[in-house]
Amino acid sequence: MFDKTLTLIENTLIAVSFFVITMVAFVNVVARYVFHGSLSFTGELIVNLAVLLTLVGASAVTRQGSHPSFSLLRDSLRGLPRTLVIVGVCAAMLVFYALFLWVGADMAEKQAASGRLTPALGFPQWIFSLALPFGALLGAVRAIQVAVIALRGGETFVSEEEAAVKEAEDIRAHEEATQP
């Protein structure tokens, strides 16, 4: 249940932030041609949403096994070496996310204490900066999740090639079973 809820949160944040980035950028381009001037807040909003999108996306690709650090060695190994690589990469990611969480939370806290506002929108900057520790927390949870599954002997994820081969075999088996 936790995994499904976290996946729903990740996917929703990715979809919404990507949609808003796309729409705001489109509106800004139209405004430039129609009104011969851009909307001042668009760059600020797009950059801050892109940070959120990037960090939540990193968490999602860790969940899916699409993170480059996973696929480099993982796909060529089996058994204990594969498990050790997965756990080692997860440990390194966890250290990175912990540092990122600490630095991001510290930055947001200092911005909140200083009352710093964003230049164009006038929003408290710390609200946008919370994307850093939030994304780091999501990434850390996913790295721990992948490591625990690997240590328990489960298959954390399957490479795209393995998934395609399995799907082709399933289709072939279904076609053979349905032919007279």
C-alpha positions, -999 to +999 in steps of 0.1 A: +000+000+000+029+024+009+046+018-025+014+024-044+007+056-025+042+068-030+041+059-067+008+078-071+023+109-054+054+107-076+035+102-108+010+130-100+038+154-091+057+146-123+026+149-145+013+181-130+047+198-129+054+188-165+020+200-176+023+234-158+059+239-171+046+232-207+016+254-204+034+283-188+062+282-214+036+280-242+016+310-228+049+330-225+058+323-261+023+333-272+025+365-251+059+374-267+044+373-302+010+388-293+020+414-267+056+418-277+067+411-242+071+381-219+054+374-186+080+382-159+070+353-136+073+325-161+111+319-158+109+318-120+080+294-120+095+271-147+129+269-130+114+260-096+090+235-110+119+220-131+138+214-099+108+196-084+103+176-116+140+166-117+141+154-081+108+135-081+118+121-115+150+108-100+130+090-073+107+075-100+135+062-121+151+046-091+118+028-085+117+017-121+154+007-123+160+032-151+186+052-131+219+051-151+239+039-121+217+009-118+217-003-154+254+000-161+266-031-141+233-045-129+221-058-162+253-078-168+254-095-134+235-122-117+232-136-082+253-122-053+274-098-074+242-082-088+228-079-053+261-063-040+261-038-069+225-028-062+231-024-025+263-005-031+247+019-055+217+023-031+241+031-003+259+057-024+226+072-034+214+073+002+245+092+013+240+117-016+203+121-008+210+125+030+235+153+022+210+169-002+182+166+023+203+183+050+216+211+027+182+217+012+164+218+046+191+241+059+187+264+029+149+265+032+151+272+069+175+301+064+153+315+036+122+313+059+140+330+087+152+358+065+118+363+049+132+361+014+107+364-014+109+354-050+116+384-073+087+381-097+059+363-079+067+376-044+062+342-028+083+331+001+114+315-015+115+287+011+083+272-003+100+266-037+132+255-019+113+227-001+115+208-034+151+200-026+146+182+007+113+167-004+128+152-036+158+140-016+135+123+009+116+106-019+149+094-035+162+082-001+130+062+005+133+046-030+170+038-025+162+021+008+133+003-007+154-011-036+182-021-013+158-040+011+142-058-017+176-068-031+188-080+003+157-101+008+165-118-025+136-103-044+138-089-079+137-052-075+133-045-112+138-060-145+158-044-173+138-032-203+153-059-225+143-086-201+108-072-198+104-071-236+117-107-240+092-119-213+063-100-229+071-116-263+073-150-247+039-145-230+023-133-263+038-163-281+025-187-254-009-171-255-011-174-293-001-211-292-026-218-265-055-202-285-047-218-318-068-250-326 
